[in-house]
Each structure stands twice: as structure tokens, then as C-alpha cells.
Amino acid sequence: MISLTKVLANDHAAQGVRVNAVAPGMTKTPILESVNDEQMEYLNNSIPIGRLAQPEDIANAALFLVSDDAAYITGEVLLVDGGVALVS
């Protein structure tokens, strides 16, 4: 996906088309409802920011990339992982 993002961004930049991607980290979604408190604490402690992402955290990153505030950004992958990549 990262390579596809970069190739498409390069191919279409001259036409004013921006192509970016969002790479979400662990996000609190219904699939995690079966996780017990001990497991959830472990997950939260494994993330430097101290919590799982909320769906809104990922949505806000995507909204930024499609906004005029990101008009000069193309070919990038925005990592929204609460800092997990820092310790990996």
C-alpha cells in the first residue's frame, strides 16, 4: 500500500491530484469487545501515548489529509499509532 501510494502520487501530482495514506495503529473497535481488562491494560501499556486509538483519531487524520491544510502534501503515509513505531 505504501508503494502504491507513492507511485500514484508521483504519477498524478502534475494533474493536481494528491495521494496519501493513513496507517492506523491499534484502534478501539467492536472487535476488541471480547478483550478482558488485563489484556486491554497490556495493550494500552504497549502504546507510548497510553491508550488505543478511538475511531475518531483515525478519521481526523484522514480529514486532515483531504483538507486544504494538507494541500502541499502528497505521497505520504501518515502513521497514526500513538507512538508504537517509536519503540518497535
C-alpha positions in Angstrom: 0.0 0.0 0.0 2.9 2.4 0.8 4.5 1.8 -2.6 1.1 2.2 -4.4 0.5 5.5 -2.6 3.9 6.8 -3.7 3.6 5.6 -7.3 0.1 7.1 -7.7 1.2 10.3 -6.0 4.1 10.6 -8.4 2.0 9.7 -11.5 -0.7 12.2 -10.8 0.9 15.1 -9.0 1.2 17.2 -12.2 -2.6 17.0 -12.6 -3.1 18.3 -9.1 -4.1 15.0 -7.6 -2.8 14.3 -4.2 -2.5 10.7 -3.0 -1.7 9.9 0.7 -2.4 7.1 3.0 -3.3 6.7 6.7 -1.7 3.8 8.6 -3.7 3.3 11.8 -2.4 1.6 14.9 -4.5 -0.5 17.3 -7.9 1.1 17.4 -10.8 0.5 19.8 -13.4 -1.1 17.7 -16.2 -3.6 18.4 -13.7 -6.5 17.6 -12.0 -5.7 20.9 -15.1 -6.1 23.0 -14.1 -9.6 23.9 -10.7 -8.5 25.2 -10.7 -8.7 29.0 -9.4 -5.9 31.3 -6.0 -7.5 31.8 -5.5 -7.8 28.1 -6.7 -4.2 27.5 -4.3 -2.9 30.1 -1.5 -4.7 28.4 -2.5 -3.2 25.0 -2.7 0.3 26.5 0.7 -0.1 28.2 2.3 -1.1 24.9 1.4 2.2 23.3 3.6 5.2 24.3 0.6 7.5 24.4 -1.1 5.2 26.8 -4.3 4.3 25.1 -5.7 2.7 21.9 -6.9 5.0 19.2 -10.5 5.9 19.0 -12.0 5.7 15.5 -12.2 9.5 15.6 -8.5 9.7 15.9 -8.1 7.9 12.6 -10.9 9.8 11.0 -9.4 13.1 12.0 -6.1 12.2 10.4 -7.8 11.3 7.1 -9.8 14.5 7.3 -6.6 16.5 7.7 -5.1 14.8 4.6 -8.1 15.7 2.4 -8.3 19.3 3.8 -6.8 22.4 2.3 -4.4 22.4 5.2 -2.7 19.4 3.6 -2.7 21.0 0.1 1.1 20.6 -0.3 1.3 17.0 0.9 1.4 14.1 -1.5 2.9 10.6 -1.5 3.0 10.4 2.3 1.8 7.7 4.8 0.5 9.3 8.0 1.2 6.9 10.8 -1.4 7.2 13.5 -0.3 4.7 16.1 0.1 6.6 19.3 3.9 6.3 19.1 4.2 2.5 18.7 6.7 2.9 15.8 9.0 4.8 18.2 9.5 1.7 20.4 9.4 -1.0 17.7 
